[in-house]
Amino acid sequence: MLKQVSVIAENRKGTINNIIGGISSEGIDFYNVVSNDSQEFGIIRMLCSDPEKAKEILTREGHLVKMDNVLGVVISEEVGSLNRLLEAVSDSRINIDYLYVCYIRQEKNPVAILHVADPYEVEECLQGRGYQCL
């Protein structure tokens, strides 16, 4: 299970730079950053080397921060691997709230990041099918 830090931030010039810069200056490394936006606000989701410290820094800076458990699932680079993963998840009968695919330095293959209501149930289901979960 991975800890994902999410920040709700105003959609204006320099916001992401300030958030990432503030965390980086404290020696925290990023594995990935995903930004979803609307006209006024956006959600910046990140996996980093010290999520607890990142949350503390961002909260101290006045940001609205949430930390969630997300499931990282290693998939192959072959065509259809993401679809096969999604079919396996559907067997758990849990809806995927959102997902994104990234590369985490320690893994040679892509990693699908899943946010679901019960990540432990999905993890158990996927491990039973031979998937490597982070």
C-alpha positions as CSV (number, residue, x, y, z in Angstrom):
1,M,0.0,0.0,0.0
2,L,1.2,3.5,-0.9
3,K,0.5,6.8,0.8
4,Q,-0.7,9.5,-1.7
5,V,-0.7,13.1,-0.7
6,S,-3.4,15.2,-2.3
7,V,-3.5,19.0,-2.2
8,I,-6.4,21.2,-3.2
9,A,-4.9,24.3,-4.6
10,E,-6.0,27.5,-6.3
11,N,-5.5,27.3,-10.1
12,R,-3.1,30.2,-10.6
13,K,0.4,30.7,-12.0
14,G,3.1,29.3,-9.8
15,T,1.0,27.3,-7.5
16,I,2.4,23.9,-8.4
17,N,5.9,25.2,-8.4
18,N,5.4,26.6,-4.9
19,I,4.0,23.3,-3.6
20,I,6.7,21.1,-5.2
21,G,9.5,23.6,-4.3
22,G,8.4,23.7,-0.7
23,I,8.5,20.0,-0.4
24,S,11.7,19.5,-2.4
25,S,13.6,22.0,-0.3
26,E,13.1,19.7,2.7
27,G,14.8,16.8,0.9
28,I,11.7,14.9,-0.2
29,D,11.9,13.1,-3.5
30,F,8.9,12.7,-5.8
31,Y,7.9,9.4,-7.5
32,N,5.1,11.1,-9.5
33,V,2.9,14.1,-9.5
34,V,-0.6,14.2,-11.2
35,S,-2.6,17.4,-11.5
36,N,-6.3,17.6,-12.3
37,D,-7.8,21.1,-12.6
38,S,-10.9,23.1,-12.9
39,Q,-11.1,26.7,-13.7
40,E,-10.6,27.9,-10.1
41,F,-9.1,24.9,-8.1
42,G,-7.1,21.8,-8.8
43,I,-6.1,18.6,-7.1
44,I,-2.4,17.8,-7.1
45,R,-1.8,14.2,-6.2
46,M,1.7,13.0,-5.4
47,L,3.7,10.0,-4.3
48,C,6.9,10.9,-2.5
49,S,9.6,9.6,-0.4
50,D,8.2,11.0,2.9
51,P,4.4,11.5,2.6
52,E,4.0,12.3,6.3
53,K,6.6,15.0,6.2
54,A,5.2,16.4,2.9
55,K,1.7,16.6,4.5
56,E,3.1,18.4,7.5
57,I,5.0,20.9,5.4
58,L,1.9,21.6,3.2
59,T,-0.4,21.9,6.1
60,R,2.0,24.4,7.8
61,E,2.0,26.4,4.6
62,G,-1.8,26.7,4.8
63,H,-2.8,24.2,2.1
64,L,-5.8,21.8,2.4
65,V,-4.1,18.4,2.4
66,K,-5.4,14.9,2.5
67,M,-3.5,11.6,2.6
68,D,-5.0,8.4,1.2
69,N,-4.0,4.8,0.8
70,V,-3.6,3.9,-2.8
71,L,-2.7,0.6,-4.4
72,G,0.2,0.4,-6.7
73,V,0.0,-2.5,-9.1
74,V,3.0,-3.4,-11.4
75,I,1.8,-4.1,-15.0
76,S,3.7,-5.0,-18.1
77,E,4.4,-2.8,-21.0
78,E,2.6,-5.0,-23.4
79,V,-0.6,-4.0,-25.1
80,G,-3.7,-4.9,-23.1
81,S,-2.0,-5.2,-19.7
82,L,-4.0,-2.3,-18.2
83,N,-7.2,-3.8,-19.5
84,R,-6.4,-7.2,-18.0
85,L,-5.7,-5.5,-14.7
86,L,-9.1,-3.6,-14.8
87,E,-10.9,-6.9,-15.6
88,A,-9.2,-8.5,-12.5
89,V,-10.3,-5.5,-10.4
90,S,-13.9,-5.8,-11.6
91,D,-14.0,-9.3,-10.1
92,S,-13.5,-7.7,-6.6
93,R,-16.8,-5.9,-7.2
94,I,-15.3,-2.6,-6.0
95,N,-15.5,0.6,-8.1
96,I,-12.3,2.4,-9.1
97,D,-12.6,6.0,-8.0
98,Y,-9.7,7.0,-10.2
99,L,-6.5,5.6,-11.6
100,Y,-3.3,6.7,-13.3
101,V,-0.2,5.0,-14.6
102,C,3.3,6.1,-13.8
103,Y,6.8,4.8,-13.5
104,I,8.4,4.5,-10.1
105,R,12.2,4.3,-10.3
106,Q,12.5,1.1,-8.3
107,E,10.2,-0.8,-10.8
108,K,11.2,-1.6,-14.3
109,N,7.6,-1.7,-15.5
110,P,4.8,0.8,-15.3
111,V,2.7,1.0,-12.1
112,A,-1.0,1.5,-12.1
113,I,-2.1,3.6,-9.1
114,L,-5.6,2.8,-8.0
115,H,-7.8,4.7,-5.6
116,V,-10.6,2.4,-4.4
117,A,-12.9,2.3,-1.4
118,D,-11.3,-0.9,0.0
119,P,-7.7,-1.1,-1.2
120,Y,-6.9,-4.1,1.0
121,E,-9.7,-6.2,-0.6
122,V,-8.5,-5.3,-4.1
123,E,-4.9,-6.0,-3.1
124,E,-5.9,-9.5,-1.9
125,C,-7.8,-10.1,-5.1
126,L,-5.0,-9.0,-7.3
127,Q,-2.3,-10.8,-5.4
128,G,-4.3,-14.0,-5.7
129,R,-4.1,-13.5,-9.5
130,G,-0.3,-13.1,-9.4
131,Y,-0.1,-9.3,-9.5
132,Q,2.7,-7.5,-7.6
133,C,1.2,-4.8,-5.4
134,L,3.2,-2.0,-3.9
